């Protein structure tokens, strides 16, 4: 039985506990395509304007704000598996509901709820990787996790493009089915690994027991026995823990510099999902051309992500991030004058090379600077960046496209990437000191 296996056993240099989750994430990402085609669906099928489409799609991001905040903190308390399973199965239900909605504004409300539920697993997954993978191997682990996402991103649009030619509803049903299948595999893995999910809202055993947390919990339990009933005090402890953890995270300069800079980065970068399809539609290009760009993006990342790991291991996190931002800026600059699929394809190759190191190294950096007892909270606050960007990127992109056109949109994005690259270099000190401190503690 896997529950009796040595949990420190490694395959290809990483713990088997990592690979079990990685396989299911690979399947999940092959079925993640609804959000990429949502703007085009609203404009082409529901016949709404670019501005309205941006507003509706942004509801997904606003919902994700709540999912990230609570998903991360609750995973610190109840364990990673609970948040992952609940979020994925809940997302499947919401996708089925979205397929049945014909009113754009009802869809906006439903997307708000869907965004909250679907974002809950994200910080839990990131914290889980940090739990089971040693500090010095985390850069490789997060790069492989990003590779899984990119592989799915390369395959997903091909599948989705064929589905939408029949019916956009099939796209929603297909992603829901993949979510259910992959989550059942996850539940089987968690059970065999001794991390089984006992039920919605109930505590699950954490994959890695933290000595700091054990000490805190024992102290609180002793206080509970002296001051009142266990049930009331446990509720007070939970409330106190969440707010204390977020207060601690929000005063950490190393983390907050990452959060602010990555928000500015993703605000511009997410225009590939919201602004790019609309911009292409305006010059007569359709789903075939757009999906092919996403496939190019995912394909290049799949081919180069693993070979790039060796290069990233020899570079500091800051250097990789600054280089990635700079290359991305060049790619978006090419889109300023793009008037054909070929030009967009060249731009895609360039900003894809920039993305190669940005996402996995940013995730690695957050894992490196997070204290053990609040990893989920740190990941929740960091992943809030993606939800905020999902919310504001369509709004900003839609407004700029309507008011000024695509030239101005891509110019603004290019300038933003340059600013972020400079910002990462200037604020590197606190992050590097925090990472060095955590490495020293792990090696004691």
C-alpha positions in Angstrom: 0.0 0.0 0.0 1.1 3.5 -0.8 0.2 4.5 2.8 3.0 2.3 4.0 5.6 3.5 1.5 8.5 5.6 2.5 7.3 9.1 1.8 10.9 10.3 1.4 11.4 8.0 -1.6 12.3 9.8 -4.7 11.6 9.3 -8.4 13.8 11.3 -10.9 15.2 13.3 -8.0 11.9 14.4 -6.5 9.7 12.9 -3.8 7.0 10.4 -4.9 4.5 12.6 -3.0 5.2 15.3 -5.6 4.7 13.1 -8.6 1.4 11.8 -7.4 -0.1 15.3 -7.5 1.8 16.2 -10.6 0.2 13.5 -12.8 -3.3 14.6 -11.8 -2.4 18.3 -12.4 -1.2 17.3 -15.9 -4.6 15.8 -16.7 -6.4 18.8 -15.2 -4.5 21.3 -17.3 -5.3 19.5 -20.5 -9.0 20.2 -19.7 -8.5 23.9 -18.7 -9.8 25.9 -21.7 -13.0 27.7 -20.8 -11.5 30.9 -19.5 -9.3 31.2 -22.6 -12.3 31.2 -24.9 -14.7 33.0 -22.7 -14.2 36.5 -24.2 -14.5 35.1 -27.8 -17.6 33.2 -26.7 -19.3 36.3 -25.3 -18.5 38.4 -28.4 -19.1 35.8 -31.1 -22.0 33.8 -29.6 -23.7 36.1 -27.2 -23.1 39.2 -29.4 -21.9 41.5 -26.6 -19.4 44.4 -27.1 -15.8 44.1 -26.1 -16.3 46.3 -23.1 -19.2 44.3 -21.8 -17.4 41.0 -22.5 -14.4 42.3 -20.4 -16.7 43.3 -17.6 -18.4 39.8 -17.5 -15.1 37.9 -17.7 -13.7 40.1 -14.9 -16.3 38.6 -12.5 -14.3 35.4 -12.6 -11.3 37.2 -11.3 -13.2 39.0 -8.6 -14.6 35.7 -7.3 -11.0 34.3 -7.3 -10.0 37.0 -4.8 -12.1 35.3 -2.1 -11.0 31.8 -3.2 -7.3 32.6 -2.9 -7.6 34.4 0.4 -9.6 31.7 2.2 -8.2 28.7 0.2 -4.7 29.4 1.3 -5.4 30.2 5.0 -7.8 27.3 5.3 -5.3 24.9 3.8 -2.9 25.8 6.6 -5.6 24.7 9.1 -7.4 21.9 7.5 -4.8 20.5 5.1 -4.1 20.8 1.4 -6.2 17.9 0.1 -9.5 19.2 1.5 -9.2 22.5 -0.4 -8.0 20.9 -3.6 -10.8 18.3 -3.7 -13.6 20.7 -2.6 -12.5 23.4 -5.1 -12.2 21.1 -8.1 -15.5 19.3 -7.6 -17.3 22.6 -6.9 -15.8 24.0 -10.1 -17.2 21.1 -12.1 -20.7 21.8 -10.8 -20.4 25.5 -11.7 -19.2 24.8 -15.2 -22.3 22.7 -15.9 -24.4 25.6 -14.7 -22.5 28.1 -16.9 -23.2 25.9 -20.0 -27.0 26.3 -19.3 -27.0 30.1 -19.0 -28.0 32.3 -21.9 -28.2 35.7 -20.2 -24.8 37.5 -20.1 -25.5 39.2 -16.7 -26.6 36.0 -15.1 -23.4 34.5 -16.4 -21.5 37.3 -14.8 -22.9 36.4 -11.3 -22.3 32.7 -11.9 -18.7 33.5 -13.0 -18.2 35.3 -9.7 -19.1 32.2 -7.7 -17.2 30.0 -10.1 -14.1 32.1 -9.7 -14.2 31.8 -5.9 -14.6 28.1 -5.9 -12.1 27.3 -8.7 -9.4 29.5 -7.0 -9.4 27.6 -3.7 -7.1 24.7 -4.8 -4.4 27.0 -6.3 -2.6 28.1 -3.1 -3.2 24.7 -1.5 -1.4 23.0 -4.5 1.5 25.5 -4.3 1.9 25.0 -0.5 1.7 21.2 -0.9 4.7 21.3 -3.3 6.6 23.4 -0.8 5.6 20.9 2.0 6.9 17.8 0.3 9.9 19.1 -1.8 13.2 20.0 -0.1 14.2 23.7 -0.4 17.0 23.2 -2.9 14.8 21.1 -5.2 11.8 23.5 -5.3 13.0 25.4 -8.3 12.9 22.2 -10.3 9.6 21.1 -8.8 7.8 24.3 -9.6 9.3 24.3 -13.1 7.9 20.8 -13.7 4.6 21.9 -12.3 4.6 24.8 -14.8 5.6 22.4 -17.6 2.4 20.3 -16.8 0.3 23.5 -17.0 1.9 24.5 -20.3 1.5 21.0 -21.8 -2.2 21.2 -21.0 -2.3 24.7 -22.4 -0.9 23.4 -25.6 -3.3 20.5 -25.9 -6.4 22.2 -24.4 -7.0 24.8 -27.1 -6.8 22.2 -29.9 -9.6 20.2 -28.1 -11.6 23.3 -27.3 -11.4 24.7 -30.8 -13.0 21.5 -32.2 -15.7 21.5 -29.4 -16.8 25.1 -30.1 -17.2 24.3 -33.8 -20.0 22.0 -32.7 -21.3 24.0 -29.6 -19.8 26.3 -27.0 -21.7 24.3 -24.4 -19.6 21.2 -25.1 -16.6 23.2 -24.0 -18.1 23.7 -20.5 -19.2 20.1 -20.2 -15.8 18.7 -21.3 -13.9 20.7 -18.7 -16.3 19.7 -16.0 -15.8 16.0 -16.9 -12.0 16.4 -16.8 -12.2 18.0 -13.4 -14.3 15.2 -11.9 -12.0 12.5 -13.4 -8.8 14.1 -12.3 -10.1 14.8 -8.8 -11.2 11.2 -8.3 -7.6 10.2 -9.2 -6.3 12.8 -6.6 -8.6 11.4 -3.9 -7.3 7.9 -4.6 -3.7 9.2 -4.3 -4.4 11.1 -1.1 -6.1 8.1 0.4 -3.2 5.7 -0.4 -0.7 8.3 0.8 -2.5 8.6 4.1 -3.9 12.0 3.3 -7.5 10.9 2.7 -10.3 13.5 2.5 -12.9 12.6 5.2 -15.6 14.9 4.1 -16.5 18.5 3.2 -15.5 20.9 5.8 -13.7 18.3 8.0 -10.1 18.3 8.9 -7.7 16.1 6.9 -4.2 14.9 7.9 -1.5 17.2 6.6 1.1 15.8 4.2 4.0 17.2 6.2 3.7 17.6 10.0 5.3 20.9 11.1 6.9 21.0 14.5 6.1 24.7 14.9 2.4 24.2 14.3 2.3 21.3 16.7 3.8 23.4 19.5 1.2 26.2 18.8 -1.7 23.8 18.7 -0.7 22.1 22.0 -0.5 25.5 23.7 -3.9 26.5 22.4 -5.4 23.2 23.5 -4.1 23.7 27.0 -5.6 27.2 27.1 -8.9 25.8 25.8 -9.1 23.3 28.6 -8.6 26.0 31.2 -10.9 28.7 29.7 -14.0 27.0 28.3 -15.5 24.4 25.9 -13.2 23.0 23.2 -15.7 23.8 20.4 -16.0 27.5 21.2 -12.3 28.0 21.7 -11.4 26.1 18.5 -13.6 28.6 16.6 -11.8 31.5 18.3 -8.4 30.0 17.5 -9.4 29.5 13.8 -10.5 33.1 13.5 -7.4 34.4 15.3 -5.1 32.2 13.2 -6.3 33.4 9.9 -6.1 37.1 10.7 -2.8 36.8 12.5 -1.3 34.9 9.5 -2.5 37.5 7.0 -1.3 40.4 9.2 2.1 38.7 9.3 2.2 38.1 5.6 1.1 41.7 4.7 3.9 43.2 6.8 6.6 41.0 5.1 8.4 43.3 2.6 9.9 40.3 0.7 6.4 38.9 0.0 4.7 42.2 -0.7 7.3 43.3 -3.2 6.5 40.0 -5.1 2.7 40.6 -4.8 2.8 44.2 -6.1 5.2 43.5 -9.0 3.6 40.3 -10.1 0.2 42.0 -10.1 1.5 44.7 -12.5 3.0 42.0 -14.6 -0.1 39.8 -14.8 -2.3 42.8 -15.4 -0.5 43.3 -18.7 0.3 39.6 -19.4 -3.3 38.4 -19.1 -4.2 40.4 -22.1 -3.3 37.3 -24.1 -6.6 35.9 -22.7 -8.8 39.0 -22.7 -7.4 41.6 -25.0 -5.6 39.4 -27.6 -8.7 37.4 -28.9 -10.7 40.6 -29.2 -7.9 42.4 -31.0 -7.6 39.5 -33.4 -11.3 39.4 -34.0 -11.2 43.1 -34.9 -8.8 42.4 -37.8 -10.8 39.5 -39.1 -9.0 36.6 -37.4 -11.0 33.9 -35.6 -10.8 30.9 -33.2 -8.6 28.9 -35.4 -5.9 31.6 -35.5 -6.2 32.4 -31.8 -6.1 28.7 -30.7 -3.0 28.2 -32.8 -1.2 31.0 -31.0 -2.1 29.4 -27.6 -0.8 26.0 -29.0 2.5 27.7 -30.1 2.8 29.2 -26.6 2.2 25.9 -24.8 4.3 23.9 -27.3 7.4 26.0 -26.9 7.1 26.0 -23.2 6.7 22.2 -23.2 9.8 21.8 -25.3 12.0 24.2 -23.4 10.8 24.2 -19.8 12.6 21.1 -18.7 15.9 21.9 -20.5 15.7 25.4 -19.0 15.7 24.0 -15.5 19.5 23.4 -15.6 20.0 27.1 -16.7 17.8 28.5 -14.0 19.6 26.4 -11.3 22.8 28.4 -12.2 21.0 31.8 -12.0 19.6 33.7 -9.1 15.8 34.0 -9.0 16.0 37.8 -9.5 18.1 37.5 -12.6 15.7 35.0 -14.2 12.7 37.3 -13.4 14.4 40.4 -14.8 15.4 38.6 -17.9 12.0 37.1 -18.4 10.2 40.4 -18.0 12.6 42.1 -20.5 12.0 39.4 -23.2 8.2 39.6 -22.6 8.4 43.4 -23.2 10.0 42.8 -26.6 7.3 40.3 -27.5 4.4 42.6 -26.7 6.2 45.4 -28.5 5.9 43.3 -31.7 2.1 43.2 -31.2 1.8 47.0 -31.3 1.9 47.0 -35.1 0.6 43.4 -35.7 -1.9 43.2 -38.6 -1.6 39.5 -39.6 -1.4 36.1 -38.0 2.3 35.8 -38.8 3.1 39.0 -36.9 1.1 37.7 -33.9 2.9 34.4 -34.1 6.3 36.0 -34.0 5.2 38.1 -31.0 3.9 34.9 -29.3 7.3 33.2 -29.7 9.0 36.1 -28.0 6.7 36.6 -25.0 6.6 32.8 -24.6 10.4 32.8 -24.1 9.9 35.5 -21.5 7.2 33.5 -19.7 9.6 30.4 -19.6 11.2 31.5 -16.4 8.8 34.0 -15.0 6.0 31.8 -13.7 7.9 28.9 -12.1 10.6 31.2 -10.6 8.1 33.5 -9.2 6.3 30.6 -7.5 9.7 29.2 -6.3 10.6 32.6 -4.8 7.3 32.8 -2.8 7.9 29.2 -1.5 11.5 30.1 -0.6 10.6 33.1 1.5 7.5 31.7 3.2 7.8 30.6 6.9 6.8 26.9 7.4 3.7 27.6 9.5 2.1 30.0 7.0 3.0 28.6 3.6 -0.6 28.3 2.6 -1.3 31.9 3.7 1.7 33.2 1.7 0.6 31.2 -1.4 -2.9 32.5 -1.0 -1.8 36.1 -0.8 0.5 35.6 -3.8 -2.1 33.8 -5.8 -4.5 36.7 -5.1 -2.4 38.4 -7.8 -3.8 36.1 -10.5 -7.4 36.6 -9.3 -7.0 40.4 -9.2 -5.5 40.3 -12.7 -8.3 38.1 -13.9 -10.7 40.7 -12.5 -9.1 43.9 -13.7 -7.2 42.8 -16.8 -10.4 42.3 -18.9 -11.8 45.6 -17.6 -8.7 47.6 -18.4 -8.1 45.8 -21.7 -11.7 46.1 -22.9 -11.7 49.8 -22.0 -8.5 50.6 -23.8 -9.5 48.6 -26.9 -12.8 50.5 -27.1 -11.4 53.9 -26.3 -8.0 53.9 -28.0 -7.5 50.7 -30.0 -5.1 47.8 -29.9 -1.9 49.9 -30.6 -2.3 51.7 -27.3 -3.1 48.5 -25.4 0.1 46.8 -26.5 2.2 49.9 -25.9 0.9 50.2 -22.3 1.7 46.5 -21.7 5.2 46.9 -23.1 5.9 49.8 -20.8 4.5 47.9 -17.8 6.9 45.0 -18.3 9.9 47.3 -18.4 8.8 49.0 -15.1 8.3 45.5 -13.5 11.7 44.3 -14.6 13.4 47.4 -13.0 11.2 46.9 -9.9 12.4 43.3 -9.4 16.0 44.3 -9.5 15.6 47.2 -7.1 13.6 45.2 -4.5 15.7 42.0 -4.6 17.3 42.5 -1.1 14.5 41.5 1.3 13.6 38.5 -0.8 17.2 37.1 -1.0 17.7 37.6 2.7 14.4 35.8 3.6 15.3 32.9 1.3 18.8 32.6 2.8 17.3 32.5 6.3 14.8 29.8 5.4 17.5 27.7 3.7 19.7 28.0 6.8 16.8 26.9 9.1 16.0 23.8 6.9 19.6 22.7 6.9 19.9 22.9 10.7 
